[in-house]
Amino acid sequence: MGYLITDKKKVTAKTLLQMKAAGEKITQMTAYDFTTAGIIDTAGIDSILVGDSASNVVAGNQDTTPITLEEMIYHARAVVRACRHCLVVCDMPFGSYQVSREEGIRNAIRIIKETGAGAVKMEGGKEIAETVKGIVDSGVPVVGHLGLTPQSIHKFGGYGLRAKDDAEAERLIEDALALDDAGVSAITLEKVPAALATKVTSMVKAATIGIGAGSGTDGQVLVYADALGMTQGFKPKFLRQFANVGKCMTEGVQEYIKCVKEKSFPSDAEAY
């Protein structure tokens, strides 16, 4: 990829706002490596999220908190290299922006400089609004994240539905408005009641991207391994499986084993 972007319809953070205004649904899926990102980008996705869910999906950790800034930069750099059309959003991992506003701005700039991603994503509301504003003012687009925020899983004590009661729902609305005022381009709404997500979507200028938040958001995001049937034993209510890649890969590996064992691979035609 050269210095100039030749794709005149390249998706940017600004595009998400334009899609919201036009009523066009936004599609987003995670990816963490060059090969997978290339397939997803070529399929026509609007945005790829290099999520800190790489901590779970790639590294096998129980939650997202262990992944480091350097590891996120590594994954995002690989994804960006593969993408020609979609917007790449990189999660800022736990600890990279919570300590201070200045550190958050510095780390967001570092992510953009070292990866080429088009935006960063941060979890939290009013408590990070000033940091978000500083990052946006520095020239880095930001995507917010409210509802179930996995970086706070030890605080929540589980992955249950958020904002079920009136007090928490009101707080989520206040947080969304604070992020909107700070200049975010989009807000991820995770595992919140559909009616609340629809209400928030109508109240903010930013695009909303839901996961387990109903159909009233401006777009949807899923972890690719979940959506494509690679994850074993994870079947939350919000997840629809759009392919069974896990089954296909298992059968392919079994066929490879069989051919090697019976000495039919490699054949004479496959030898030099």
Steps between C-alpha positions, in 0.01 A plus 500: 500500500647834396483837665188607313170317553359413158170360627272804476243328720746403775309483826612751762367607837316781318333240279333345804330832576391529137359147508301580814358812334407300190340218701747244366589226747867468595666157496796426723683181589817432697828374357846464649724377216592577139340196335163522675480877461566471127210259456262716705603821323464342157151378597396865528481570874477868596730475801733257672549529874836383624346423836672436828292182473822373338590431862230230499483390138872496418676463834243290687472730803185499713440872445634799309703664776838326447562618142760774469530813288791344309294189424207710374735697277639172362153368413374830359807545280440158345131573439563841344748347255221276367224760468437713195144621552367469854560718804734334750428583864750398768402445862702685760575226756437515872751729671592699190271798571364464854804641683497852357366712216850568371593132495177416319567760232860384463399133463221576252742694281751217526240247383415707193865574416619142538204314346332725245159429654222752436366531854544377856232359730469567874271366772329734744283809521518828688813394684702488176325781310784749547753244380280423199476870417876535522553207266242631251655848517838342421357373172421140594141378447352320800233232536346474846372187673217483756284235664690182568860621496724192522799692637291558815399135536656469845287794613180358348568145614365344182381545142132557567263752343579858596272800563198290593382738772401865459798643687759318291309574179501872584872485570561332165306778324705763684820320405395479133425871491835577666684293239297665224593845629866390515487430126489122457417376152318192626396324819494124548202393712556153643242280668241762595121490458393559140262782589777687682744454210239635259440800726871579527538467123235768449661734754861509378664635185752215505422172328413214734625145443325231698593157627219341693313832487222429253440630148443866582869595489666645191709188450608163637829340605591137570819314577588321176581169671155500662309608189678249275467197726858466620433552871400194698234519773430876479135551405354816656151609401625780275731281290400369160739258326532594132736217399658188650866557432596289801335192348657569160848536651463186712396295198785645294758413765358150533520452123862621505587253778331217309687573176838522672441180698393301194792646301282658231643845580719624354444331165759478224338807341552692824869416526797680337 
